[in-house]
Amino acid sequence: MAGGDQFPRAGGFLGVWLDEIGIELSKLGVLALPEGFADDYSPGTLPVLETAAIAYLEQGGNTDLLVRGLGAYLGEAVLYTAGGRWEWAGCVDGVERPQERG
């Protein structure tokens, strides 16, 4: 799965997220994905990933293990499809919030 070097350097929580996104995506390796699954973040991969995640969880898989990995994959799929970049601004109660657009 993609990650790491393709992202610009950033500070704060965004920097941590960008540093760890590859790790989070690698957690999806616990899923029984079909042979030849193209993890290219295309819209067509989302139903395949969903089916594999549901099957994993129905067999008693660890939900916490998947949450950030699935979120990372979905976020990357949106960015690759619609364009954009990871961007965060501000900090409220220790949690950074996405910058509001006017």
LOZAVO-843362 format. One line per field, with one value per residue: residue in three letters; chain; z negated, y negated, x negated of N, C-alpha, C in turn. Coordinates in Angstrom, 1 decimal. Each point is the difference from the previous one (the first is absolute). Layout:
residues N
type: ala,...;
mol: A,...;
n_pz: Z,...;
n_py: Y,...;
n_px: X,...;
ca_pz: Z,...;
ca_py: Y,...;
ca_px: X,...;
c_pz: Z,...;
c_py: Y,...;
c_px: X,...;
//
This chain:
residues 102
type: met,ala,gly,gly,asp,gln,phe,pro,arg,ala,gly,gly,phe,leu,gly,val,trp,leu,asp,glu,ile,gly,ile,glu,leu,ser,lys,leu,gly,val,leu,ala,leu,pro,glu,gly,phe,ala,asp,asp,tyr,ser,pro,gly,thr,leu,pro,val,leu,glu,thr,ala,ala,ile,ala,tyr,leu,glu,gln,gly,gly,asn,thr,asp,leu,leu,val,arg,gly,leu,gly,ala,tyr,leu,gly,glu,ala,val,leu,tyr,thr,ala,gly,gly,arg,trp,glu,trp,ala,gly,cys,val,asp,gly,val,glu,arg,pro,gln,glu,arg,gly;
mol: A,A,A,A,A,A,A,A,A,A,A,A,A,A,A,A,A,A,A,A,A,A,A,A,A,A,A,A,A,A,A,A,A,A,A,A,A,A,A,A,A,A,A,A,A,A,A,A,A,A,A,A,A,A,A,A,A,A,A,A,A,A,A,A,A,A,A,A,A,A,A,A,A,A,A,A,A,A,A,A,A,A,A,A,A,A,A,A,A,A,A,A,A,A,A,A,A,A,A,A,A,A;
n_pz: 0.0,0.5,-0.1,-1.0,1.0,0.4,-1.3,0.0,-0.5,-1.1,-0.8,-1.3,-0.2,0.9,-0.5,-1.2,0.4,0.6,-1.2,-0.5,1.1,0.3,-1.3,0.0,1.2,-0.6,-0.9,1.2,-0.3,-1.1,1.0,0.2,0.6,1.1,0.6,0.1,-1.3,0.8,-0.9,1.0,-1.0,1.0,0.4,1.0,-0.6,-0.1,1.0,0.7,-0.4,0.3,1.1,0.3,-0.2,0.7,0.9,0.0,0.0,1.0,0.3,-0.5,1.2,-0.2,-0.5,-1.2,0.4,0.4,-1.0,-0.5,0.2,-0.4,-1.1,-0.2,0.2,-0.8,-0.9,0.1,-0.1,-1.0,-0.5,0.2,-0.4,-1.1,-0.4,-0.3,-1.3,-0.9,-0.7,-1.0,-0.8,-0.9,-1.2,-0.2,-1.2,0.6,0.7,1.0,0.6,1.0,0.8,-0.6,1.0,0.5;
n_py: 1.2,-1.1,-0.9,-0.7,0.4,0.4,-0.1,-1.3,-0.5,0.3,-0.9,0.1,0.1,-0.9,-0.5,0.2,-0.5,-1.0,-0.1,0.1,-0.7,0.2,-0.3,-1.0,-0.3,0.3,-0.6,-0.5,0.4,-0.2,-0.8,0.8,-0.7,-0.2,1.1,-0.8,-0.1,-1.0,-0.2,-0.4,0.2,0.8,-0.7,0.8,-0.5,-1.0,0.4,0.3,-1.1,-0.5,0.8,-0.2,-1.3,0.1,0.8,-0.9,-1.0,0.6,0.2,-1.1,-0.6,-0.5,-0.6,-0.2,1.2,0.1,-0.6,-0.2,1.3,0.3,-0.8,0.5,1.2,-0.2,-0.6,0.9,0.9,-0.7,-0.1,1.3,0.1,-0.8,0.4,-0.6,-0.3,0.7,-0.7,-0.4,-0.7,-0.7,-0.2,0.9,-0.3,-0.3,-0.3,0.3,-1.1,0.6,-0.7,-0.9,0.3,-1.3;
n_px: -0.8,0.5,-0.9,-0.2,-1.0,1.2,0.0,0.4,-1.1,0.5,0.5,-0.1,1.3,0.0,-1.1,0.6,1.1,-0.7,-0.7,1.2,0.4,-1.3,-0.2,0.9,-0.4,-1.2,0.7,0.3,-1.2,0.7,0.4,1.0,-0.9,0.8,-0.5,-1.1,0.5,0.5,-0.9,0.7,0.8,0.2,1.1,-0.5,-1.0,0.9,0.9,-1.2,-0.6,1.2,0.1,-1.3,0.2,1.2,-0.5,-1.0,0.8,0.7,-1.3,0.4,-0.2,-1.2,1.1,-0.6,-0.4,1.2,0.5,-1.3,-0.2,1.3,-0.1,-1.2,0.5,1.1,-0.8,-0.9,1.1,0.5,-1.2,-0.2,1.2,0.2,-1.2,-1.0,0.0,-0.8,0.9,-0.7,0.8,-0.6,0.2,1.0,-0.2,-1.2,1.1,-0.8,0.5,0.7,-0.7,0.8,0.8,-0.2;
ca_pz: 0.0,0.2,-1.2,-0.3,0.7,0.9,-0.7,-0.4,-1.5,-0.8,-1.4,-0.9,0.2,1.5,0.2,-0.5,0.9,1.3,-0.3,-0.4,0.9,0.6,-1.1,-0.1,1.2,0.0,-0.9,0.8,0.4,-0.7,0.7,1.1,1.3,1.1,0.6,1.0,-0.4,0.3,-1.0,0.7,-0.6,1.0,-0.5,0.1,-1.1,-1.3,-0.4,-0.3,-1.3,-0.9,-0.2,-0.8,-1.4,-0.7,-0.2,-1.1,-1.3,-0.3,-0.5,-1.3,0.2,-0.8,0.6,-0.2,0.9,1.3,0.1,0.6,1.3,1.0,0.2,0.9,1.4,0.6,0.2,1.2,1.2,0.3,0.5,1.4,0.9,0.1,-0.1,-1.3,-0.9,-1.4,-0.5,-1.3,-0.5,-1.3,-1.0,-1.0,-1.1,0.3,1.3,1.2,0.8,1.4,0.2,0.6,1.3,0.0;
ca_py: -1.2,-1.2,-0.8,-0.5,-1.0,-0.8,-1.1,-1.1,-0.1,-0.9,0.0,0.3,1.2,0.3,0.6,1.3,0.8,0.2,1.0,1.3,0.5,1.3,1.1,0.3,0.7,1.4,0.8,0.6,1.3,1.1,0.3,1.0,-0.7,1.0,0.0,-1.0,-1.3,-1.2,-1.0,-1.2,-1.0,-0.3,0.3,1.4,0.8,-0.2,1.1,1.2,-0.3,0.1,1.4,0.7,-0.5,0.6,1.4,0.1,-0.3,1.1,1.1,-0.4,-0.8,-1.2,-1.2,-1.1,0.1,-0.4,-1.3,-1.0,0.5,-0.2,-1.5,-0.5,0.4,-0.8,-1.3,0.0,0.2,-1.3,-0.9,0.5,-0.1,-1.4,-0.9,-0.7,0.4,-0.1,-1.3,-0.3,-1.3,-0.2,1.0,-0.3,1.0,1.1,0.7,-0.9,0.0,-0.4,-1.4,-0.3,-0.7,-1.0;
ca_px: 0.8,-0.7,-0.2,-1.4,-0.8,0.7,0.6,-0.9,-0.3,0.9,-0.3,1.2,0.7,0.0,-1.3,0.0,0.9,-0.7,-1.1,0.5,1.0,-0.4,0.2,1.4,0.4,-0.5,0.9,1.0,-0.5,0.8,1.2,-0.1,0.3,-0.2,-1.3,-0.1,0.7,-0.8,0.2,-0.3,0.9,1.1,1.3,0.4,-0.6,0.7,0.9,-0.7,-0.5,1.1,0.4,-1.0,0.1,1.2,-0.3,-1.0,0.7,1.0,-0.8,-0.6,-1.2,-0.2,0.5,-0.9,-1.1,0.4,0.7,-0.8,-0.5,1.1,0.1,-1.1,0.2,1.1,-0.5,-0.9,0.8,0.6,-1.0,-0.4,1.1,0.5,-1.1,-0.2,-1.2,0.3,-0.2,0.6,-0.3,0.5,0.1,1.0,0.0,-1.0,0.3,-0.1,1.2,-0.2,0.2,1.4,0.0,1.1;
c_pz: 0.0,-1.4,-0.1,0.8,0.9,-0.7,-0.4,-1.5,-0.6,-1.5,-0.7,0.3,1.4,0.3,-0.5,0.9,1.3,-0.2,-0.2,1.0,0.6,-0.9,-0.1,1.2,0.0,-0.9,0.8,0.6,-0.7,0.8,1.1,1.3,1.1,0.6,1.1,-0.3,0.3,-1.1,0.5,-0.3,1.0,-0.6,0.0,-1.1,-1.3,-0.4,-0.3,-1.4,-1.1,-0.3,-0.8,-1.5,-0.8,-0.3,-1.2,-1.4,-0.4,-0.6,-1.4,0.0,-0.9,0.7,-0.1,1.0,1.4,0.1,0.7,1.4,1.1,0.2,0.9,1.4,0.7,0.2,1.3,1.3,0.4,0.6,1.4,1.0,0.2,0.0,-1.4,-0.7,-1.4,-0.5,-1.3,-0.5,-1.4,-1.0,-1.1,-1.0,0.4,1.2,1.1,0.8,1.4,0.1,0.7,1.2,-0.1,1.2;
c_py: -1.2,-0.7,-0.6,-1.1,-1.0,-1.2,-1.0,0.0,-0.9,0.2,0.4,1.4,0.4,0.7,1.5,0.9,0.4,1.0,1.4,0.6,1.3,1.1,0.3,0.7,1.4,0.9,0.7,1.3,1.1,0.4,1.1,-0.6,1.0,-0.2,-1.0,-1.3,-1.1,-1.1,-1.4,-1.2,-0.4,0.3,1.4,0.9,-0.1,1.1,1.3,-0.1,0.1,1.4,0.7,-0.4,0.5,1.4,0.2,-0.3,1.0,1.2,-0.4,-0.8,-1.3,-1.3,-1.1,0.1,-0.6,-1.5,-1.0,0.4,-0.2,-1.5,-0.5,0.4,-0.8,-1.4,-0.1,0.2,-1.3,-1.0,0.4,-0.3,-1.4,-1.0,-0.6,0.5,0.0,-1.3,-0.2,-1.3,-0.1,1.1,-0.4,1.2,1.1,0.7,-1.0,0.3,-0.3,-1.5,-0.2,-0.9,-0.9,0.0;
c_px: -0.9,-0.2,-1.4,-0.5,0.8,0.7,-0.9,-0.1,1.0,-0.2,1.3,0.6,0.1,-1.3,-0.1,0.9,-0.7,-1.1,0.6,1.0,-0.3,0.1,1.4,0.5,-0.5,0.9,1.1,-0.5,0.6,1.2,-0.3,0.5,-0.3,-1.4,0.0,0.7,-0.9,0.3,-0.4,0.9,1.1,1.3,0.5,-0.6,0.7,0.9,-0.7,-0.6,1.1,0.4,-1.0,0.0,1.1,-0.3,-1.0,0.7,1.0,-0.7,-0.6,-1.3,0.0,0.4,-1.0,-1.2,0.4,0.4,-0.9,-0.5,1.1,0.2,-1.1,0.2,1.1,-0.4,-0.8,0.8,0.7,-1.0,-0.4,1.1,0.4,-1.1,-0.1,-1.2,0.5,-0.3,0.7,-0.4,0.6,0.0,1.0,0.0,-0.9,0.3,0.0,1.3,-0.3,0.3,1.3,-0.2,1.2,0.8;
//
